[in-house]
Amino acid sequence: MGGVLGAIGTPAVAPKPRGKSPGWTTGKPRVRRIRYPIVKKATTKPKKEPARSA
């Protein structure tokens, strides 16, 4: 059975080459990105149950 599996191969994709990512290009001025203030949701109050008549 091992010989059959060896001859068929694997359905997995071949590994991609490893290396360093390009990153910042040389000579490009680095500018910090704009930070916006955090927007928080208002807390909702629990709904009151209507009074039940007996």
N, C-alpha and C positions, 0 to 999 in steps of 0.2 A: 504494500500500500504506500510505503514511503517513496518508492521509485516512481509511482504514478503521480503523486503530489509534486515531486521534484520536476517531473517532465512538464506538468501543466503550468506550473508557476504560481504566482500570487495575484489576486485582484487589486492589491494595494498600489497606489501611485508611487513612482520612483521618487526618492528623496531629492529635495531641492538643494542647490549649492549654498553653502554657508559663507557669510562674509559680513563686513561692516556696512551698515547703512550709510547713505551719502551724507545725511545730516545737513548742517548749515553750509551754504556755499561760501567759499573764502572771499572776504572783502565785503560781504553783505552786512549792513548795520543791523545789529540785533535790537529789536524794540519789544518791550514787554507788551503783552496783550491787555486790552482794556478789561478791567474787572467791574462787573455790574453788581449793585447791591442785591442781597438775597431777598426774594419775595416769599413771604410765608403766608400760608392759608390761615384765615381767621378760624378760631375754634367754634364749632357749632354747639349751641346749648341743647340739652336733651329736651325732647318734646314732652309737654305735660299731657297726661292721660285725661280724657274728659270724665267729669264726675258721673258715676253710675247711679241711676235712681233705683231704689229698692222696691 
